[in-house]
Each structure stands twice: as structure tokens, then as C-alpha cells.
């Protein structure tokens, strides 16, 4: 491979990384979460780039707004993390810890968060808001069917 081809490939790789750097990745549940009371002091979702925040212009985006010490937030986080492996390459995930929100997340909070946790907002690849509501997406722990239907409609 000549130097020009190598430089072009390197530039493409950097551009691809930069384009995907606005979403969280490697999502997993935080350790020691309670799903029956408000005793968990950790924000329920851990991962890389949790402080990043933007709605992609070419991909659907799901936004999760919550805090520690909320078992409803923990249960909704469990649903979201359960679906993450299936959708991570199709939908961007933006995770907002309202107690430790970054400056980049403030515009999303102003637009999509309405004062109750957990809040889920789903925006399709054309920028249409498909869902923006507070509360759990299911009444039973582990039930991901409604959240999965929302993600399927957004792709």
C-alpha cells in the first residue's frame, strides 16, 4: 500500500470514529443495583462516552434520562441495557445522568426531559420524535417488548 492510500484509509477511519463519538457505547448495568428499593447510590448505566450527547442526523437515537437512588430508573435501565447488544450498531444511545449532566447534554435536557424520571426519548434518523415520555415502558421487570417496539420503529 502506498503512502497516499494509507493516508486516505487513516483519514476515513478517523472520520468514522468521530462520527460515532457522539453516543455512549459498551453499555452495562452498574454494580449493586436494587430493583426493589431506592438504595442504589450508583447511576444504573455504565459505559464509555456516557457524557457525550447529540442526536445523530443519519441514525436513530434513543435518550435515557435518570438518576441514582430510583428503582424505576434502575428497572428501565435494565431494559435498555438488555436491548443494547441488538441495537448498538443501528441506533445511537445517549445516556444522561441528570445529577452529573455534562454541558453537552444540557440542550438535550432542555428539549426532551420534562421533570420526571426515568424519561425515554426516541428520535428517528430523519429527526422525528417518535417517543418522549417519563415513566417505565413496562409494568413488569424484564419486559422489554414496548421498548423494543419503539427501537424497531426508529430504525
N, C-alpha and C positions, 0 to 999 in steps of 0.2 A: 504494500500500500504506500502510495507516495504521500508526501507531507501535506499537499493540498487536500487530498481525500481524507486524511486523518484529521486535519483541522475542521473540515466540514462535518465529519461524524461527531467530533467533540462538541462543536457548536450546537448541533442538533440534540445531543444528549443533555447539554446544559439547558437548552430551551425547554426540552420536555420536562426536566426536573423542576425548572422554575414555574412552568405552567401548572404543575401538580402540587406546588408547595403551599397552596392556599387552603388546604384541607388537612384534617387530622388523619393519622394513619396508625397502624398497629394497635387498634383499639382493643382493650381488655377491661374486665371489671377490676376495680381496686380491691385490695385485700380487706378482709374482715368486715364486709358489708352485712348489715342486718336487713332482712326483708320483712320484719315484723314490727320493728320499732324505729325510733329516730336516734339510735345510739351511735351510728357510724359517723365518725368525725372526718373521714376521707371523702373527697369528691368521688362519686361512684365510677367514673370512667378514667382510665389511664391510657396513655399512648404518646405517640410522637406528634409534634406540631399542634398540641391542644390549644395553644394561644393564637393560632392563625385563624383568620376569618375573612372569607369573601365568598360571594355566590358566583360560581363559575358561569361564564357566558355560553359555554358549549356543552355542559353536562348538568344533569340534575343535581340538586344539593338538598341534603337533609340537615337541619339545625336542631340541636338539642340544648335546651336551657335548663339548668338546675343548680342545686347547691348540695352541700353535705348536710347531714342531720335531717334527711327527709326520706322516709321509706317509700313513698310514692315515686320519688325521683329514682331511688335505687332500683325499684321494680321496672320502671320504664327504661332505665339504663341497661338492665339485664336483657330486655327485649331487643334493644338497639344493638348491643354487642353480639347477641346471638345471631342477628341477621347480617352483621358487618362482613363476615367472610364471603357471603354470597354476593354482596353488592359493592364491595370495596373497589372493584375495577370498573364499575358502571355509574356510581353515584358518589359525589363528594360528601364527606361527613364533616360538619362543623360542630364542635363541642364547646359550649360556653359555661364555665363555672362562674355564676353570677357574683359570687363572693370574691373572685380573683380575676375578673374580666380584664382583658388587655385593651389598650387604646384602639387596636384594630377591630375589636369586637363591639365597640360602643355603637357604631351605626347599625349593626345587626340587632342589638338590644333595643335601640330606639324604634326600629321598624317592625320587628317580629315578636318581641317579648311584651306581654300585656299584664305583668304583675303577679302571675301565679305559676307555681312550679308543680311538676315539670311542664315545659312547653315544647312542643314539636312544631317545626315549620318545614314544609316541603315545597321546593321550587323546581319546576321542570327545566329542561335545557333551553327553553325559549324565554325563561324569566317569569312564567306564570305561577302565581302562588296557588298550589293545589290544596294546601292544608296549613293552618296556622291556629292551633288551639292549645289551651292549657289542659292539664289532666292526663291521666293514663289513657293509652289507646286500647286497653282491655281491662276487664274487671277481675280477671284471674291471672295469677302469677304464671309466667311462662307462655302465655297465649300471645303469639306474635302475628296472628292471622290478619288483623286490621292494619298493623304497621307494615307487614309485608305487602298487603294490597296497595297501600299508599306508595311504597317504593316501586312496586311494579308499574303503577300508573304514571310515575315520574320519568321512567327511563326513556 
